[in-house]
Structure formats: C-alpha cells, structure tokens
Amino acid sequence: MAAFATNSDAQFREEAFTQTYNDQTDSTATTDTVDKMFSFKELFGGLAHKNDLRIGTMFASSMILPGISQIYNRDWWKLPIVYGGIGTCAGLGGYYLHQYSQSKKAYDAAYAADPSTPLRIDYGARQKGTWLLVGAGLIYWGSLMDGAVCYKKDVHPHPGRATIYSILLPGLGQAYNGEYWKIPIYWGCLAGSIHFLYTNNTNYQRFKRIHNEATNPDVEYTGPITAETAVWYRDVYRRYRDYSIVATVAFYLLQIIDANVFAYMHDFEVSDSISMRLEPAVIAPENAYALQPTAAGGSSIGLKLGLRF
C-alpha cells in the first residue's frame, strides 16, 4: 500500500557509486594511469617501439641516461649531438679544472717555501672549465626539452608535456597552455623570493662573521656591533633566509601544478544552461537506486527533484 512520505531522503542511481575505470572486463573502462609509477618492461618495450611510453617514464629515464627520449621519438641523428656535446664539454671542463687545481697546489707549495715566488694560479683555466661544464649542463637540459617537445606532437594539449615544460623552465607550461598572463605573476614571485633569499643570506653571513669575530678570544674585536646584537640579527636573517627558500620552492611547485591542472582542464566546459525539474515519484524498496526504504517496507509517494548543470 502506498503512503505519502513524511520525511525527505536523498536517492541516487546505483551507477553513480560504481567505479569501473580499472575494471579490465569492462570494454568502456579507462585504465588508471597512476597504478605504476615506473616499469622497466614499459621502458624497454617503448624503446623497442613495441608499446607506447608515457612521457613521465621517458622523462625520468632521460634524466638518468640522456638520449632515451631521442631513441623513443626516433630522432636517431640527435644522439651524436647529445653524447658528443655532453662528453666533449664535460671532458674539457674537467681537464681545465684539473689544470687550475694543479697550478693552485704548485703555487701554495712554492709560496710556503718562498713568498716571492713568480708562480701564478691559472684562473683562466678555472674560468674555461666552469663555462665548459655549464655548456655540458645546457646540452643535457636541451636534450630533456627536445624529448618533451617531440613527444606525440599531434596531441595538444598534453598535460605531461605542460608539466615537464614547467619543470625545465618556469612559466613555459603556462605559455604552452596559452595562459600567458600568468607568466609575469610566477616570474615575479620567483624573482622576488630569490632576491630575498640572496639578501637575507648575505646579511646572515655578515652577522655570523661579526659574531664569530666578537666572540673569538684570539682576535681583538673593535667593531660597533656587540656579540649579543650580532647573534640576534644572525638568527633573524637565518629565519628569513629559510622562509625565502620555502617561498621559492612553493612558487616553483605551484606553477608546475598549475600547468598540469589547466592542461587537463583545457577542454573542460561548464554549460550556462542550468535547469531544475520537480515531479512526482513512487519510491519502492525494490528500486535499484532507492537507498532509504520506508520503515513499513512498502512503497511511498514523494517528489523527485532533478538538477542539470
């Protein structure tokens, strides 16, 4: 027998609470892509071009062994450039830095024996070695960027590509998503954080040195700042320096997350058509979507409210 319901109960279709995205028996299910963070089987299969390789796996592998992304993208001709450039710059950089180290050791030994020694430290070798190592790093960075650029060019927007762009160059992921107005915001936040990091660290090192000199019994300290004042400022600037580090890391991670999320939501649309439908309904326990049967166990007549947005 039917009766009017004296209370209101929310009811939903059973399918709304059923997750089938990982059900391998469902042909319409979408496989979860985060069940395996890294798989050597996937990696070697991708390098042999037997299966697709996720861009995250390709990027992580290329960080360990440069050239993997070029192999997967079938850009074989780039491998001599990558390995030759990195090897040449790193080898020559190490050679010149070794020359600098040897000249410094020879100068220190000669100066200890005779302060008027004509030997000089080869600072030119240090400069050459440093720039060559920077060049090796740039080639390595370029190989990672090239792998992301050439990965499935026909897919746009690609969230993985946007994420890697932001990892390699802050703001590039936003440019890839077409959100150019965000680039000055993130660059400004990062530049400000790095500026305060440098300033606070400089002041921290300054007051740390003053405190060490003021408390050193072997040194006659005559500075205007007392040891108590110096230690107070030292601790303050050290705390501000740590805050600046946290801010820099936070803004860097935020722009990576932003690029990833908005690449996923690139095609997401919210319709302006919002409708509501109110109609009578018979609620029965045998209904698959009736979550709350009546206390008497029979059917009841109520109102069904439907929202569409």
C-alpha positions in Angstrom: 0.0 0.0 0.0 1.1 3.5 -0.8 1.5 6.3 1.6 2.9 9.8 1.5 6.4 10.1 2.8 6.7 12.4 5.9 10.4 12.8 5.5 12.8 13.6 2.7 15.6 11.2 1.6 18.2 11.7 -1.0 18.3 9.0 -3.6 20.9 8.3 -6.3 21.3 5.8 -9.0 23.4 2.8 -8.2 25.8 3.5 -11.1 26.9 6.7 -9.5 28.6 4.8 -6.8 30.2 2.2 -9.1 33.8 2.7 -10.3 34.7 0.8 -13.4 37.6 2.8 -14.7 40.0 0.0 -13.6 37.8 -2.9 -14.5 39.6 -4.9 -17.1 36.4 -6.8 -18.1 34.6 -3.6 -19.0 35.5 -2.5 -22.6 34.4 1.1 -21.8 36.6 1.4 -18.7 39.5 3.7 -18.6 42.7 2.3 -17.2 44.1 4.2 -14.2 47.5 5.7 -15.2 49.0 6.0 -11.7 48.9 2.4 -10.7 52.6 2.0 -11.8 54.9 4.9 -11.3 57.7 3.3 -13.3 58.1 0.0 -15.2 61.2 -1.4 -16.9 59.0 -3.5 -19.0 57.2 -0.4 -20.3 60.5 1.4 -20.8 62.2 -1.4 -22.8 59.1 -2.1 -24.8 58.8 1.6 -25.6 62.5 1.9 -26.7 61.9 -1.2 -28.9 58.7 0.6 -30.2 56.5 -2.3 -29.2 54.3 -0.2 -27.0 53.6 3.4 -26.1 55.8 5.0 -23.5 54.3 7.5 -21.0 56.0 10.9 -21.1 56.8 10.7 -17.4 58.6 7.4 -17.8 60.5 8.8 -20.8 61.5 12.0 -19.0 62.6 10.2 -15.8 64.7 7.7 -17.8 66.2 10.5 -19.9 67.3 12.3 -16.7 69.3 9.2 -15.7 70.5 8.3 -19.3 70.4 11.2 -21.8 69.3 10.1 -25.2 66.4 7.8 -24.3 63.8 10.3 -25.3 65.5 10.7 -28.7 65.5 7.0 -29.2 61.8 6.7 -28.4 61.0 9.7 -30.6 63.1 8.0 -33.4 65.4 11.0 -33.6 68.5 8.9 -34.0 70.5 11.6 -35.7 70.4 13.7 -32.5 72.2 11.1 -30.4 75.8 12.0 -31.6 75.0 15.7 -30.8 73.8 14.9 -27.3 76.5 12.4 -26.3 79.2 14.2 -28.2 78.3 17.6 -26.8 78.0 16.5 -23.2 81.1 14.3 -23.4 83.3 16.9 -25.0 82.2 19.8 -22.8 82.4 17.7 -19.6 85.8 16.2 -20.5 87.4 19.5 -21.4 85.8 21.2 -18.4 87.3 18.6 -16.1 90.7 18.9 -17.8 90.8 22.7 -17.3 89.6 22.5 -13.7 92.3 19.9 -13.1 94.9 22.3 -14.6 93.6 25.0 -12.2 93.9 22.7 -9.2 97.4 21.7 -10.1 98.5 25.3 -10.6 97.0 26.2 -7.2 98.8 23.4 -5.4 102.1 24.3 -7.0 101.6 28.0 -6.1 100.7 27.1 -2.4 103.8 24.8 -2.1 106.1 27.4 -3.7 104.7 30.3 -1.7 105.2 28.3 1.6 108.9 27.9 0.6 109.4 31.4 -0.8 106.7 34.2 -0.6 108.3 35.9 -3.5 107.7 33.0 -5.9 107.0 34.0 -9.5 104.4 31.3 -9.9 100.8 32.3 -10.5 97.5 30.5 -10.2 95.9 29.7 -13.5 92.5 31.4 -13.0 91.9 31.3 -16.8 91.8 27.5 -16.7 89.2 27.7 -13.9 87.0 30.0 -15.9 87.2 27.9 -19.0 86.5 24.7 -17.1 83.5 26.3 -15.4 81.9 27.6 -18.6 82.5 24.2 -20.3 80.7 22.4 -17.5 77.9 24.9 -17.9 77.8 24.1 -21.6 77.5 20.4 -20.8 74.6 21.1 -18.5 72.8 23.2 -21.1 73.2 20.4 -23.7 71.8 18.0 -21.1 68.9 20.3 -20.4 68.3 20.8 -24.1 68.1 17.0 -24.6 65.3 16.8 -22.0 63.5 19.7 -23.5 63.8 18.3 -27.0 62.4 14.9 -25.8 59.3 16.7 -24.4 58.8 18.8 -27.5 59.0 15.9 -29.9 56.8 13.5 -27.9 53.4 12.9 -29.7 53.3 16.3 -31.4 49.8 15.7 -32.7 48.4 15.6 -29.1 47.5 19.1 -27.8 47.2 20.0 -25.0 49.2 17.2 -23.4 49.3 17.5 -19.5 52.6 15.6 -19.3 54.3 17.9 -21.7 53.0 21.0 -19.9 54.3 19.6 -16.6 57.7 18.9 -18.0 57.9 22.3 -19.6 57.3 23.9 -16.2 59.8 21.7 -14.6 62.5 22.6 -17.1 61.6 26.3 -17.4 59.2 28.0 -15.0 56.3 29.6 -17.0 56.8 27.6 -20.1 53.9 25.3 -19.2 51.6 28.3 -18.9 52.8 29.5 -22.3 52.0 26.0 -23.7 48.5 26.2 -22.2 48.0 29.7 -23.8 47.8 31.4 -20.3 50.5 34.0 -20.9 49.1 36.4 -18.3 50.3 34.0 -15.6 53.9 34.1 -16.6 54.7 37.6 -15.2 53.0 36.6 -11.9 55.1 33.4 -11.4 58.3 35.0 -12.6 57.7 38.0 -10.3 57.0 35.7 -7.3 60.1 33.6 -8.1 62.3 36.6 -8.7 61.2 38.2 -5.5 61.7 35.0 -3.5 65.2 34.6 -4.9 66.1 38.2 -4.3 65.1 38.0 -0.7 66.9 34.7 -0.4 70.1 36.3 -1.6 69.7 39.4 0.5 68.8 37.5 3.7 71.6 35.0 3.2 74.1 37.8 2.7 73.0 39.5 5.9 73.0 36.2 7.7 76.6 35.5 6.7 77.6 39.1 7.6 76.3 38.9 11.2 77.5 35.4 11.6 81.1 36.6 10.7 80.7 39.6 13.1 79.6 37.3 15.9 82.4 34.9 15.3 84.9 37.7 15.4 83.4 39.3 18.5 83.5 36.0 20.4 87.0 34.9 19.3 89.4 35.3 22.2 92.4 35.3 19.8 91.1 38.4 17.8 90.8 41.9 19.2 87.4 43.0 18.1 86.7 46.7 17.9 83.5 46.8 15.8 80.5 48.9 16.7 78.2 45.9 16.9 78.2 43.8 20.1 78.2 40.0 20.1 74.6 39.9 21.6 73.3 42.2 18.8 75.1 40.2 16.1 73.7 36.9 17.3 70.2 38.4 17.4 70.4 39.7 13.8 72.1 36.4 12.7 69.2 34.3 13.9 66.6 36.7 12.4 68.2 36.7 9.0 68.7 33.0 9.1 65.0 32.5 9.8 64.1 34.9 6.9 66.5 33.1 4.6 64.7 29.8 5.4 61.4 31.4 4.7 62.7 32.6 1.4 63.8 29.1 0.5 60.3 27.8 1.3 58.7 30.5 -0.7 60.9 29.8 -3.7 60.2 26.1 -3.7 56.5 26.7 -3.1 56.1 29.1 -6.1 58.1 26.7 -8.3 55.9 23.7 -7.4 52.8 25.8 -7.7 53.5 26.8 -11.3 54.1 23.1 -12.1 50.8 22.1 -10.6 49.1 24.9 -12.3 50.4 23.9 -15.8 49.4 20.3 -15.2 45.9 21.0 -13.9 44.9 23.6 -16.6 46.3 21.3 -19.3 43.8 18.7 -18.1 41.0 21.2 -18.0 41.8 22.8 -21.3 38.7 21.2 -23.0 36.5 21.3 -19.8 33.4 23.4 -20.4 30.7 24.4 -18.0 27.4 25.0 -19.7 25.4 28.1 -18.9 22.2 26.0 -19.2 21.2 25.1 -15.6 17.7 23.5 -15.2 15.7 22.1 -12.4 12.8 19.6 -12.7 10.3 18.7 -10.0 7.9 15.8 -10.5 6.0 13.1 -8.5 7.8 9.8 -7.9 7.0 6.4 -6.4 9.7 5.2 -4.1 9.9 1.5 -3.6 12.5 -0.8 -1.9 12.9 -2.9 -5.0 14.2 0.2 -6.9 17.9 -0.3 -7.5 18.5 3.3 -6.6 16.3 3.6 -3.5 18.8 3.9 -0.7 16.4 4.5 2.1 13.2 2.2 2.0 10.3 3.2 4.2 10.0 2.0 7.7 6.9 -0.1 6.9 8.7 -1.7 4.0 6.1 -0.6 1.4 6.0 2.0 -1.3 5.6 5.7 -0.8 4.8 8.7 -3.0 7.1 11.6 -3.0 8.6 14.3 -5.1 11.7 13.9 -7.4 13.9 16.9 -7.8 16.4 16.8 -10.7 19.2 19.3 -11.3 21.0 19.6 -14.6 24.2 21.7 -14.9 
